[in-house]
Amino acid sequence: MKRNAQSLSICVPGNKCINNCEFCVSCMNADAYKNQLNVNLPFYDLYFEDYVKRMIFAKENDANTMMITGDIEPLQNRNFLQTLAMLNRYVLPQRGCSSFNWIEIQTSAVGFDRNYARFLRNTVGVSVISLSLSSFDDELNANVVGMPKNMKVNIEEVCAIAKEYDFILRLSLNMCNEMLVSTEEYLYSEMVSAIFSKASTLGADQLTFRKLYASGDNKQSQWIKEHAVDDRFFEHLHYYVKETGQIIGTLPYGYKQYSVNGISVVIDEDCMNEAKAEKETSKYFVLRPNCKLYDGWRKEDIIF
């Protein structure tokens, strides 16, 4: 049975994330996924083969985009990214499957510098940097994300490096109150306008507004309930985008894509792919370090 998806999310393996995000989805769902891609483990070769098979399955089911993400900050595991690059560039074609040419990385940018930018661009083949932001203010953003004190991200500098190396720059905005505070405005309508202005100043090519997801009785969900922007903001956002921008089209998983002041805009109100059963195409498959494929972030979303 064919299982269509727009993209394949590669979940980068790692023991512990360098960040400690207040809204961390992985912490909400404390499912453990064994890392079978450790070369020191028995049967590594068999699990490596399983991994390749699932990458090929994703390609055969219309997933033409690879999104590098994970339960950790993906930049933490450079060795895995090197392996992934070789696998995509050489192993897939040997199996009669085309490589993923459209490669994106979702990152908080902790550890990102010019050296890493060159590695992502030239070795891994990344073309889109999706920078996850919880505020335009460096300090507020670092606090929400729980960055190590000696590794706080300078947002302006990260964006400048991304543009210097000619990445497509997408700002993925986690819509919490700290984001609104950093606009220095007091009315929703003015906040929306200020967000677009700041995104333009940073050189953003694309902008994604993420509605934060709460699940269960845990401190992350409680934080979201206290800090997530309310529906009135999204009402103003939808109005601004429709009035100011032009519709580009409808993405395969149902979202409208707009052009606003030269920036491509998507409003993501289903970041966990909860509504996949109601749509013809799932937003993504997820390939975990246990070498199993899922069409969501929960264990019960397993495909094979």
C-alpha positions in Angstrom: 0.0 0.0 0.0 1.4 3.4 -1.0 2.0 5.9 1.8 2.5 9.3 0.5 4.5 11.9 2.4 6.1 15.2 1.4 9.4 14.8 3.3 11.5 12.4 5.3 12.6 13.7 8.7 15.9 12.2 9.7 16.1 12.0 13.5 19.8 12.5 14.4 21.0 10.1 17.2 22.4 11.4 20.4 22.3 10.7 24.1 21.3 14.1 25.5 20.4 17.4 23.8 22.7 20.3 24.5 19.6 22.5 24.8 16.8 22.3 27.3 13.8 23.8 25.5 10.9 24.8 27.7 8.4 23.4 25.1 10.4 20.3 24.1 8.1 17.8 22.4 10.7 15.0 22.9 10.5 15.5 26.7 6.7 15.4 26.6 6.8 12.0 25.0 9.5 10.1 26.8 9.6 7.2 24.4 13.0 5.6 24.2 14.4 4.7 20.8 17.6 2.6 20.8 20.4 3.9 18.6 21.2 0.9 16.3 23.5 3.0 14.2 26.4 2.7 16.6 29.3 1.0 14.7 30.4 -0.6 17.9 27.2 -2.6 18.3 26.6 -6.1 17.0 24.6 -6.4 13.8 25.4 -2.8 12.8 25.6 -3.9 9.2 22.1 -5.4 9.3 20.6 -2.3 10.9 22.5 -0.1 8.4 20.8 -2.1 5.7 17.4 -1.5 7.4 18.1 2.2 7.4 18.8 2.2 3.7 15.7 0.3 2.9 13.5 2.8 4.7 15.2 5.8 3.0 14.4 4.1 -0.3 10.8 3.4 0.8 10.4 7.1 1.6 11.7 8.1 -1.8 9.3 5.6 -3.5 6.4 7.2 -1.6 7.0 10.7 -2.9 9.1 12.1 -0.1 11.5 14.2 -2.1 12.8 16.4 0.8 15.1 15.3 3.6 14.7 17.3 6.8 17.5 16.8 9.3 16.1 17.2 12.8 16.0 15.1 16.0 15.4 14.8 19.7 18.8 16.5 20.1 20.2 19.5 18.4 21.3 18.0 15.0 24.6 19.9 14.9 25.7 17.9 18.0 26.4 14.8 15.9 28.7 15.8 13.1 29.9 12.2 12.6 26.4 11.0 11.9 25.8 13.9 9.4 29.0 12.8 7.6 27.7 9.2 7.4 24.3 10.4 6.2 25.9 12.4 3.5 27.9 9.4 2.2 24.8 7.2 2.4 22.7 9.6 0.5 25.3 10.5 -2.1 26.7 7.0 -2.8 24.7 4.2 -1.3 21.2 5.1 -2.5 22.3 5.5 -6.2 24.0 2.1 -5.9 20.6 0.6 -5.0 18.9 2.2 -8.0 17.4 5.0 -5.9 18.0 8.7 -6.6 19.6 10.7 -3.9 17.8 13.3 -1.8 18.8 16.6 -3.5 16.5 18.9 -1.4 18.0 18.7 2.0 17.1 21.0 5.0 18.2 21.1 8.6 16.2 22.3 11.5 18.4 23.9 14.1 18.7 26.2 17.1 22.1 27.1 15.6 24.0 26.2 18.8 27.4 25.3 17.5 26.8 26.9 14.1 29.7 28.9 12.6 31.4 29.4 9.2 33.2 26.1 9.4 30.0 24.2 10.1 28.2 26.2 7.4 30.8 25.1 4.8 30.5 21.4 6.0 26.7 21.5 5.7 26.8 23.2 2.3 29.6 21.2 0.6 29.6 17.8 2.4 26.0 17.1 3.5 24.4 19.0 0.7 22.1 21.2 2.8 20.4 24.0 0.9 17.9 25.2 3.5 18.7 26.4 7.1 15.5 26.3 9.1 16.4 28.4 12.1 14.2 27.7 15.1 13.5 30.9 17.1 11.5 31.6 20.2 12.3 35.3 20.3 14.1 37.8 18.2 15.9 38.9 21.4 19.1 36.8 21.8 18.8 36.6 25.6 15.1 35.6 25.6 15.6 33.1 22.8 18.5 31.5 24.7 16.5 31.3 27.9 13.5 29.6 26.3 15.7 27.2 24.4 17.8 26.5 27.5 21.1 27.0 25.6 24.4 26.5 27.5 25.5 29.8 28.9 28.8 29.8 26.9 27.0 28.9 23.6 24.3 31.5 23.3 23.3 32.2 19.7 23.7 35.6 18.1 20.7 35.5 15.8 21.9 38.3 13.6 25.3 36.7 13.1 23.9 33.2 12.4 21.5 34.6 9.7 24.4 36.6 8.2 26.6 33.4 7.9 23.6 31.5 6.4 23.2 34.2 3.7 27.0 34.4 3.2 27.1 30.7 2.3 24.0 31.2 0.1 21.6 29.0 2.1 17.9 29.5 1.8 17.1 31.0 5.2 13.8 29.9 6.8 12.9 31.3 10.2 10.7 28.8 12.1 9.0 30.9 14.8 7.8 29.1 17.9 4.9 31.3 18.8 5.2 32.0 22.5 4.9 35.3 24.4 8.6 35.8 24.3 8.4 36.1 20.6 5.8 38.8 20.9 7.7 40.7 23.6 10.7 40.9 21.3 8.6 42.9 18.7 8.4 45.7 21.2 4.7 46.3 20.2 1.5 46.1 22.2 -1.2 45.4 19.6 -1.5 42.1 17.8 -1.8 43.8 14.4 1.4 45.8 15.0 3.2 42.7 16.4 2.5 40.8 13.2 3.8 43.6 11.1 6.9 43.9 13.3 7.6 40.2 12.9 7.7 40.5 9.1 9.9 43.6 9.4 12.4 41.8 11.6 12.4 38.7 9.4 13.1 40.8 6.4 16.0 42.6 8.2 17.5 39.2 9.0 17.4 38.2 5.3 14.7 35.5 5.7 13.6 33.9 2.4 10.9 31.8 4.2 8.9 32.2 7.4 7.0 29.5 9.3 4.7 30.3 12.2 4.4 27.3 14.5 1.6 26.9 16.9 3.0 25.3 20.0 1.9 21.8 20.8 0.9 20.6 24.4 0.4 16.9 25.3 -0.1 15.3 28.7 0.5 16.5 32.2 4.2 17.6 32.2 6.2 20.7 32.8 6.6 21.3 29.0 2.9 21.3 28.4 2.3 23.5 31.4 4.8 26.0 30.1 3.1 26.1 26.8 -0.3 26.7 28.4 1.2 29.6 30.2 3.4 31.1 27.4 1.9 30.1 24.0 0.2 33.0 22.1 -3.6 32.7 22.0 -5.9 32.2 19.0 -6.4 36.0 18.7 -2.8 36.4 17.5 -3.4 33.8 14.8 -6.6 35.5 13.7 -4.6 38.7 13.2 -1.8 36.8 11.5 -4.2 35.1 9.0 -5.8 38.4 8.3 -2.5 40.2 7.7 -1.2 37.5 5.4 -4.3 37.3 3.3 -4.6 41.1 3.0 -1.0 41.9 2.5 0.3 38.9 0.6 -0.6 36.8 -2.4 -1.3 33.1 -2.3 1.3 31.0 -4.0 -0.5 27.7 -3.7 -1.5 24.8 -1.5 1.1 22.5 -0.1 0.5 18.7 -0.5 -0.5 18.4 3.2 -3.1 21.1 3.0 -1.5 24.4 4.2 -1.7 27.6 2.2 1.6 29.1 1.1 1.7 32.9 0.7 4.1 35.5 -0.5 4.3 38.5 1.8 6.8 41.3 1.1 9.0 38.9 -0.9 9.0 36.2 1.9 7.3 32.8 1.5 5.0 32.2 4.5 3.4 29.1 6.0 1.3 29.0 9.1 1.8 25.6 10.8 -1.0 24.8 13.2 -0.3 21.1 13.2 3.4 20.7 13.9 2.9 17.1 15.2 1.1 15.9 12.0 -2.0 15.0 14.1 -4.4 15.6 11.2 -2.6 13.2 8.8 -5.7 10.9 8.6 -7.8 13.8 7.2 -5.3 14.6 4.4 -4.3 12.9 1.2 -0.6 13.4 2.0 1.2 13.1 5.3 3.5 16.0 6.1 6.4 13.7 6.7 7.9 10.3 7.5 10.2 10.0 10.5 13.3 7.8 10.4 14.5 7.1 13.9 18.0 5.8 15.1 16.3 2.4 15.8 16.1 2.2 12.0 12.3 2.1 12.0 10.1 4.4 9.9 7.1 6.3 11.3 4.5 8.8 10.0 4.5 10.8 13.2 6.5 11.4 16.4 4.7 8.8 18.5 5.7 5.1 18.8 2.3 4.0 17.6 2.9 5.9 14.3 5.3 3.1 13.2 5.0 2.0 9.6 7.7 -0.7 9.5 
